[in-house]
Amino acid sequence: MTVIVRDFRPSDAEAWVQVRRAALPYMVTTPEQVLSDLAEAHPGRHYRLLVAEEDGEVIGTAQVGISHESPEPGQGFCNPYVHPDRTGRGAGSLLARAGEEHLRDVGATAVYTWVLDEPGNRAFAEKHGYAARRPAHFLRLGLAEGALPPVPALPAGAELLTAADFEDDPRPMFEADAETTADEPSDVAVEFSDYEDWLATTWRRPGFDHGLTTVVTVDGQVAAFSAAMTDGLTRYLSAMTGTLRAFRGRGLAKLAKSDSLHRARAAGYTDAYTGNDADNGPMLAVNRWFGYEICATEVRHVRRLP
């Protein structure tokens, strides 16, 4: 049996999702998202999808590219995942090698990757020259398994809206996303500046649920939001919850997320997921208040390219 690595084809979308769900069941991934992410990728991202194939079966996947929103040039990423039932065949090494070669060709000076915090995965990363950086947690909340805390009371001047209320002019949502994302703890800084790219890759991304994305305004200004991604079936993901700097310390992130979770449960979603940097104490505290529990941990690793 021979494992080969090749470029992703649109016909691989279903198999790609099956591998990713098996290897990383805490994410919301759909074939439509995979295809859209590739089709809408910014040229500066140099985005490439790779698959590892064994006798016609897709057994591994990798997303490779440049973090083009980072103010520091040359920050690459390569995230290989192999189906848990198909490990030990060399697919992960082949994917990592092919990804690194692509990144060298497009000028990357460093490669970042997420590694599940398990002995075998960390040993694999160390063997390939990657050094551990910061951890992050996946968390799960069973929406059908217990009562959600009630939605907190609205502060004076506050109003609950959804992203659907900004269909005619999403720019306030772009500006809120840009400010809060820039303040997230991360090894790679992110600065959103391309509105059209954001529209294509965030606002219009398949699975971004405008009706379940709650927005808190204060005196008519966007103050906080909780962005929702779904698979259209049972799985809901809090993709980003943030409060703009001028409105922090008022409990608005908790308010936004609470309203979004109640909407998701009413819409029939049963499994809610989210992710937090391990150093993001305020958001971890909010999620514990809802009843989220850590279900897995990833550690970001980096390798400097020669």
Residue pairs with C-beta under 8 A, 6 or more apart in sequence:
1 54
1 55
1 89
2 54
2 55
3 52
3 53
3 54
3 59
3 89
3 90
3 91
3 94
4 52
4 53
4 54
4 94
5 50
5 51
5 52
5 53
5 91
5 94
5 95
5 98
6 50
6 51
6 53
7 48
7 49
7 50
7 51
8 16
8 34
8 38
8 48
8 49
8 50
8 51
8 61
10 35
12 51
12 58
13 31
13 32
13 34
13 35
14 31
15 51
15 57
15 58
16 31
16 34
16 49
16 51
16 58
16 61
17 29
17 30
17 31
17 34
18 58
18 83
19 58
19 59
19 60
19 61
19 81
19 82
19 83
20 27
20 29
20 61
20 81
21 27
21 29
22 83
22 84
22 85
23 81
23 82
23 83
23 84
24 81
24 116
26 138
26 140
26 273
26 275
26 295
26 296
27 138
27 237
27 273
28 207
28 229
28 230
28 231
28 235
28 236
28 237
28 273
29 231
30 206
30 207
30 231
30 232
32 206
32 207
33 205
33 206
33 207
34 49
36 205
36 206
37 47
37 201
37 205
38 47
38 49
40 200
40 201
40 204
40 205
41 47
41 65
41 201
42 68
42 194
42 197
42 201
44 66
44 68
45 65
45 66
45 68
46 65
46 66
46 68
46 102
46 103
46 106
47 63
47 64
47 65
48 63
48 64
48 65
48 99
48 102
49 61
49 62
49 63
49 64
50 61
50 62
50 64
50 80
50 95
50 98
50 99
51 58
51 60
51 61
51 62
52 58
52 59
52 60
52 61
52 62
52 82
52 91
52 92
52 94
52 95
53 59
54 86
54 89
54 91
57 86
59 82
59 83
59 86
59 89
59 91
60 80
60 81
60 82
60 83
60 86
60 91
60 92
60 94
60 95
61 80
61 81
61 95
62 78
62 79
62 80
62 81
62 95
62 96
62 98
62 99
63 77
63 78
63 79
64 76
64 77
64 78
64 79
64 98
64 99
64 102
64 103
65 76
65 77
65 103
66 74
66 75
66 76
66 77
66 103
66 106
66 107
66 108
67 75
67 76
67 77
67 112
67 188
67 190
69 190
69 191
69 192
69 193
69 194
70 188
70 189
70 190
70 191
71 189
71 191
72 188
72 189
73 107
73 109
74 107
74 108
74 109
74 110
75 108
75 109
75 110
75 112
75 188
76 103
76 106
76 108
76 109
76 110
76 111
76 112
76 305
77 111
77 112
77 113
78 95
78 96
78 99
78 100
78 103
78 111
78 112
78 113
79 113
79 114
80 91
80 92
80 95
80 96
80 99
80 113
82 89
82 91
82 92
82 95
87 120
92 124
93 128
96 113
96 128
99 111
100 111
100 303
100 305
103 111
103 305
104 305
108 305
109 304
109 305
110 302
110 303
110 304
110 305
111 130
111 302
111 303
111 305
112 133
112 187
112 188
112 300
112 301
112 302
113 125
113 130
113 300
113 301
113 302
113 303
114 136
114 298
114 299
114 300
114 301
115 121
115 122
115 124
115 125
115 130
115 132
115 298
115 299
115 300
115 301
116 296
116 297
116 298
117 135
117 296
117 297
117 298
117 299
122 132
122 299
125 132
125 301
128 303
129 303
130 301
130 302
130 303
131 301
131 302
131 303
132 299
132 300
132 301
133 187
133 299
133 300
133 301
133 302
134 185
134 186
134 187
134 277
134 278
134 279
134 299
134 300
135 277
135 278
135 297
135 298
135 299
135 300
136 275
136 276
136 277
136 278
136 297
136 298
136 299
136 300
137 275
137 276
137 278
137 284
137 294
137 296
137 297
137 298
138 273
138 274
138 275
138 294
138 295
138 296
138 297
138 298
139 273
139 274
139 275
139 276
139 287
139 292
139 293
139 294
139 295
140 271
140 272
140 273
140 292
140 293
140 295
141 261
141 271
141 272
141 273
141 274
141 287
141 290
141 291
141 292
141 293
142 270
142 271
142 272
143 236
143 261
143 264
143 265
143 269
143 270
143 271
143 272
144 265
144 270
146 291
148 258
148 261
148 262
148 265
148 290
148 291
149 258
149 289
149 290
149 291
150 258
151 255
151 258
151 259
151 262
152 251
152 254
152 255
152 258
154 160
154 255
155 218
155 250
155 251
155 252
157 218
157 219
158 216
158 217
158 218
158 223
158 252
158 255
159 216
159 217
159 218
160 214
160 215
160 216
160 255
160 256
160 259
161 214
161 215
161 216
161 217
162 210
162 211
162 212
162 213
162 214
162 215
162 263
163 170
163 173
163 208
163 210
163 211
163 213
163 215
163 225
163 227
164 210
164 211
164 213
165 215
166 172
166 173
166 215
167 210
170 199
170 203
171 195
172 221
172 222
173 203
173 215
173 222
173 225
174 192
174 195
174 198
174 199
174 203
175 222
176 215
176 222
176 224
176 225
176 242
176 244
177 192
177 198
177 202
177 225
177 227
177 240
177 242
178 191
178 192
178 193
178 198
179 242
179 244
179 245
180 225
180 240
180 242
180 243
180 244
181 190
181 192
181 240
181 242
182 189
182 190
182 191
182 192
183 242
183 245
184 190
184 242
184 277
184 280
185 277
185 279
185 280
186 277
187 300
187 302
192 198
202 208
207 229
207 230
207 231
207 232
208 227
208 228
208 229
208 239
209 228
209 229
209 230
211 263
211 267
212 228
212 230
212 236
212 260
212 263
212 264
212 267
213 225
213 226
213 227
213 228
213 260
214 225
214 226
214 228
214 256
214 257
214 259
214 260
214 263
215 222
215 224
215 225
215 256
216 222
216 223
216 224
216 225
216 252
216 255
216 256
217 223
218 247
218 252
222 244
223 243
223 244
223 246
223 247
223 252
224 241
224 242
224 243
224 244
224 247
224 252
224 253
224 255
224 256
225 240
225 241
225 242
225 256
226 238
226 240
226 241
226 253
226 256
226 257
226 259
226 260
227 238
227 239
227 240
227 241
228 236
228 237
228 238
228 239
228 260
228 263
228 264
229 236
229 237
229 239
230 236
230 237
230 264
230 269
234 268
234 269
234 270
234 271
235 269
235 270
235 271
235 273
236 261
236 264
236 269
236 271
236 272
236 273
237 272
237 273
237 274
238 257
238 260
238 261
238 272
238 273
238 274
241 253
241 256
241 257
241 274
241 283
241 286
242 253
243 250
243 252
243 253
253 282
253 283
253 286
254 286
254 289
257 286
257 290
258 290
261 272
261 290
264 272
272 292
274 287
274 292
276 283
276 284
276 287
278 284
278 297
